[in-house]
Amino acid sequence: MSQQQRPDNVSIDEIPVDIDNTQSAEVDPADEIESITRGLAGEQPPTNPLVVLKAARWWYIHGKGGTDPAFQWAIEWARHLATDTPSDVERFDEFLEYLVSVGFANERHELR
């Protein structure tokens, strides 16, 4: 059965998606990235590589590019998730220091 598609009602794999109901002005991408970034600094970081790469992309664009410590840690964590190899502890320490320097917390221990 075929449905007529309008600009506000599209189909993805034959599943209708109402665009007006999926987009909300209340969601701030910066808040979402802050939550993911705090998660990357926490005791139980995200385990979904796509979520981690979303944060990496944001920090790459809005941070210092490829040299941004948050970007580098997100990429390192995604590599860890993909290959199940140990992550670089020094890179994690740089990430925590960077988060303190940009105002995510006053002290590193507040992030954990």
ABEGO torsion letter per residue (X at the ends): XBBBBBAABBBBGGBBBBAAAABBAABBAAAAAAAAAAAAABABBBABAAAAAAAAAAAAAABAEAABAAAAAAAAAAAAAAAGBBBBAAAAAAAAAAAAAAGABABAAAAX
